[in-house]
Amino acid sequence: MNTLIVYASQKGSTADCANYLKEQMMGKVTVLNVEEKIPKLNDFDTIIIGGSIYMMKIQRNITSFCKRNKQQLLEKNLGLFVCCYTTIGDADFFETFFDKCLLTHAKMTSIFGGEMRYDRLNVVYRKLFQSLNKIEDFRKGFVEPEINYEEIDRFAKAIYE
């Protein structure tokens, strides 16, 4: 098995998930940021694509990668994942981010969770969160999001079944 994991990450959670996924998988696994030089897809049996969701959108470079390589991706064992705070996992949610043909073809789709990395926020978002935290009861009932390592383990096992 020769697997390629291609990802895009804004604050680092998706990169961490891609690298954790690599450690759970069998065979030779290459992990690359979509902005790096991607080798020929013909060299891989399995291709896994992931990105982070911000403002209900996945990174444009992930969308472009999928469009540019759609035909080859449809010939591969394919997995798709997103990192975000929601736990919604139905097809309509994923159709917002990935082409329907790729979704239908994908062996696995999953949400790996996410983390709020406050130290990596830009000044505008940092000030926004500081202001929101001053509002009484703003965090009432709020649960800090986390990466779902059990889901990543499940994904790694199921991609080859």
C-alpha positions in Angstrom: 0.0 0.0 0.0 1.2 3.5 -0.9 -0.9 6.3 0.5 -0.9 10.0 0.0 -2.5 12.4 2.6 -3.0 15.9 1.2 -4.2 18.5 3.6 -4.6 22.3 4.1 -4.4 23.8 7.5 -4.8 27.3 8.8 -3.9 27.1 12.4 -2.3 23.6 12.6 -5.0 21.3 13.8 -5.5 19.7 10.4 -1.8 19.2 10.0 -1.7 17.5 13.4 -4.6 15.3 12.4 -3.0 14.3 9.0 0.2 13.4 10.8 -1.6 11.4 13.5 -3.5 9.6 10.8 -0.3 8.7 9.1 0.9 7.0 12.2 -2.2 4.8 12.4 -2.0 3.6 8.8 -0.3 0.7 7.1 2.3 0.7 4.4 4.1 3.7 3.1 2.3 7.0 3.8 3.3 10.4 2.5 1.8 13.5 4.2 1.9 16.8 2.3 0.4 20.2 2.6 -1.5 21.0 -0.6 0.8 24.0 -1.1 3.8 21.7 -1.4 4.8 20.0 -4.6 2.5 17.0 -5.0 4.0 13.9 -6.6 2.2 12.1 -9.4 -1.0 10.6 -8.1 -0.4 7.5 -10.2 2.3 6.5 -7.6 -0.4 6.0 -4.9 -3.1 3.4 -4.3 -4.9 5.5 -1.7 -5.4 9.2 -1.5 -6.8 11.0 1.5 -7.7 14.7 1.3 -8.5 16.9 4.3 -9.0 20.5 5.1 -10.2 22.7 7.9 -13.6 24.5 7.8 -13.8 28.2 8.5 -17.0 30.2 8.0 -18.5 27.1 6.5 -15.9 26.9 3.7 -12.9 24.6 3.1 -9.7 26.1 1.8 -9.8 27.0 -1.9 -6.5 25.1 -2.6 -8.2 21.9 -1.5 -11.2 22.6 -3.8 -8.8 23.4 -6.7 -6.7 20.2 -6.0 -9.9 18.1 -6.2 -11.1 19.7 -9.4 -7.7 19.5 -11.1 -7.3 15.8 -10.2 -10.9 14.6 -10.1 -10.6 11.9 -12.8 -7.5 10.4 -11.1 -9.1 10.6 -7.7 -12.1 8.6 -9.0 -9.7 5.8 -9.9 -8.2 5.6 -6.4 -9.1 4.3 -3.0 -10.3 7.7 -1.6 -10.8 9.2 1.8 -12.0 12.7 2.7 -12.0 14.4 6.1 -12.6 17.8 7.5 -11.5 19.4 10.8 -14.1 21.6 12.4 -16.2 22.0 15.6 -19.4 20.5 14.4 -20.3 16.8 14.7 -22.7 16.8 11.8 -21.8 14.0 9.5 -24.5 13.7 6.9 -23.9 13.9 3.1 -25.4 17.4 2.8 -22.7 18.7 5.2 -19.9 17.2 3.1 -21.4 18.3 -0.2 -20.7 21.8 0.9 -17.0 21.1 0.7 -16.4 18.3 -1.8 -17.7 17.4 -5.3 -20.6 15.0 -5.2 -18.9 12.5 -7.5 -15.9 12.3 -5.1 -18.1 11.9 -2.1 -20.0 9.1 -3.7 -16.7 7.4 -4.7 -15.0 8.0 -1.3 -14.5 4.9 0.8 -14.5 7.0 4.0 -15.6 10.5 4.9 -15.2 11.8 8.4 -15.1 14.8 10.8 -11.9 14.7 12.9 -13.0 17.5 15.3 -10.8 20.5 15.9 -9.1 22.8 18.4 -9.4 26.4 19.0 -5.8 27.7 18.9 -6.2 31.1 20.5 -2.4 31.8 20.4 -2.5 31.5 16.6 -5.4 33.8 15.9 -4.8 37.1 14.2 -5.3 40.3 16.1 -8.9 40.9 14.9 -10.1 37.5 16.0 -8.1 37.6 19.3 -9.8 40.9 20.2 -13.2 39.5 19.1 -12.9 36.6 21.5 -11.6 38.8 24.3 -14.7 41.0 23.9 -17.0 38.0 23.7 -15.5 36.5 26.9 -16.4 39.7 28.8 -20.1 39.1 28.1 -21.8 37.5 31.1 -22.8 33.8 30.4 -21.1 33.9 26.9 -19.3 30.6 27.7 -22.1 29.1 29.7 -22.6 25.6 28.4 -19.7 26.0 26.0 -17.4 23.0 25.6 -14.0 23.6 24.1 -13.7 21.6 20.8 -11.2 18.8 20.7 -9.6 16.6 18.1 -11.4 13.2 18.0 -8.5 10.7 18.0 -10.9 7.7 18.2 -12.5 8.9 14.9 -9.1 9.2 13.2 -8.3 5.6 14.4 -11.6 4.4 13.0 -10.9 6.1 9.7 -7.4 4.6 9.4 -8.8 1.1 9.9 -11.8 1.5 7.6 -10.0 3.0 4.7 -8.4 -0.3 3.7 -11.5 -2.6 4.3 
